Amino acid sequence: MRTAHNMAKYDSIGLAGAGVGTLQLTDNSLDWSPRHEADADAKSVPLEQVLRASWSPIGKMCHMRLFCKSGERPRFDGFRRSDMDGLTAYFEAHDIDFEKESVASGGSNFGTIDFEGRFEIAGIRRCVCLI
């Protein structure tokens, strides 16, 4: 991250569905631009439209999701864990809730699954199927 005059810049940040680019945080908006113009259109989210933001560590990298008044939820990924402090300070300075969300990678599913036809489960050492 590089900061200057209330602006932060994060390189190699992906915008879900668009590609990788640069995210700049300014006093008025979050501005993402693609690394190569042919890859995707730039995206700007005015701070007045952001209701809250969330942070999720996923493996070695982390992602941030914005929750906007319009219902849009853009997700930016490719952050380092150390970027959380700067993002926290940015959102606090603009009175926007920034919460850390934990991601569960294990557990059980007690829902209902219907299988039709033949199926195989490969690479599973232990499987309990109740029919």
Secondary structure as UniProt FT lines:
FT   STRAND          2..4
FT   TURN            5..6
FT   STRAND          7..15
FT   TURN            16..18
FT   STRAND          19..25
FT   STRAND          29..34
FT   TURN            37..39
FT   STRAND          43..46
FT   HELIX           47..49
FT   STRAND          50..58
FT   TURN            59..60
FT   STRAND          61..68
FT   TURN            69..70
FT   STRAND          75..79
FT   HELIX           81..83
FT   HELIX           84..93
FT   TURN            94..95
FT   STRAND          97..100
//
